[in-house]
Amino acid sequence: MTSFSHQLEINVPIHFVWEFVSNIDHWAPLVPGYIDHHILSEKESTWSFKSDIGILKKKIELKVVITSWQEPSKVTFNLTGLNEKFSGHGYFTVKAINQQNSLMTGHLDIKAEGMMAKMANAILQSSLPETTTDLTAAVADKIQETYLTLTKK
């Protein structure tokens, strides 16, 4: 399995970070290459996005199942490919540094399966760090932007 974590400090209180990440509609559109997503239930959704696979761009469809909501510090989820053979999991965690600042971590762990697994896992090995970093940074940026907008009113 290929895994990668990205951590950064954000200037937002932990409770506001939780309000944001506890709603899939807030962070699904921030996935790199986002096309769309559909909420199936409180814990299940499907996502579509474009991904660079070597020199090809491929539409990836996956099912995301929230496995745990641990307010105010952690959201964990499983990933299952719908049009490609892969599986994995991930999480967002947040720790309060002080009343105004938080440390946020995004983590993805993905494994390709099937006949093309060896090649796909090699591609994941090189692309997952960038994807994890981009997703975590996009979520953090959106949280800070939303927080600033709401606190200036």
N, C-alpha and C positions, 0 to 999 in steps of 0.2 A: 504494500500500500504506500502511496505517496502522500506525505503530509507536510503541512507548513502552517506556521502561526505568524501573525503580525500584531505588534502591540504599539499603542501610542497613547499619549496623554491628551485629554480634551478638557477644555475650560467650561465644563458643564457639571452640575451636581448629579450624583449617582441616580437619584429618583427620576430625573428627567431623561437620562440615558435609558433607564428601564421602561419608561412610558413609550419611548420610541421603538426599542427593539422588541417589545412584547406585542407589537402589531406587525404582522408579516407584510401588510400593504405598504408600510413605511420603507422597508428595506429590500423587498423583492425587486423593485424597479432600479435599484442601484447596482445590480449584478452586471459586470462588464458584458456588453453585447446584448443587453436586455431587449426582448421583443414584447413579451407579455406574460401575465400570470393569472391564474384563476384560483380563487379560494374554494375549496371543496367542503371544508368544515373548519372548526376552530383550530385544529391541529394539522390539517392536510391541505396542500395546495400543489398545483402544477405550474412549472415555469418553463418558458421558452427563451432561448438566447442564442446568439451567433457566437461561435468559438473558432479561433484560428487553430487549425490542425495542420501543422507544417505549412505548406503553401496554400492549403484549402481553407475556405470558410465553410463551416458546417452548422446547421441549425440543430441545437441540442434541446431535447425535451426531457424534463425530469420531474419526479414526484418528490416533494419535500414533506416530511412528517416530523412535526415537533415532538420530541420524546420527553422533554422536561422544560417547565417554566419554573425557575427558582428565583422568585422575586427577592431582592432587587438586583441579583448579581449574575444570573446565568440563563441562557437559552441554548438548548441542545437540539439537534435535528439529524435525521437520517436522510440520505439522498439515494434515489434509485433512478437509473436511466430508463426512459420509456421508449426511446428510439435507438438507443445505443446500449451496449452491455457494459454497465459500470455500476458501482455502488460506493457508498461512503457515508461519512458523517461529518458534522462540524458543530461549532458553537461560537457564541459571543459571550465573553465574560466582562464584568466591570467591577473595579474596586475603587472605593472612595480614597482619594489622596488627602483631601480635606473637604470642607463644606462646598467648595466651588469647583474643584477639579477631580477628574476621574481618570483611571487607567483602564483602557479598553483593549481587549484582545480578541481577534478573529482567528479561527482555526478551521482548516479544511483537511480532510483525509479521504482520498479517493483512489479506487482501484478499478482498472479496466478488466473485463472478463471476456471470454470467448476466443475465437481464432486469431483475432488481431490484438490480443491483450499485450503481448510483448512490445509491439510497436507503440500502441496507445499508452502504455505505462511509461515508456521512454519519453513520449511527448509530454505526458502529465508531469514527469519529473522536472522538465525544464519550464513548463508553463504555469504550474500550480503556485509557485511563489509569487509571481506577478499577479495572478488572479486573486489570490488571498490578500495581498497587499492592496490592490486596487479596490476590492470590495470593502475591506476594513476601513480604508481611508475615505471612500465615498460615504459609508455609513457615518463615520465620525464627522466628516464635513457637513453632512445633511443635519445631523443632530445639533451641531454648533450653530448652523444657519437658522434652524427652526427655533432654537433656544433664544438666540439674539433677537429674532423677529418678535417672539412672544414677550420677551422681557422689555422691549422698547415701547410697547403699547401702554 
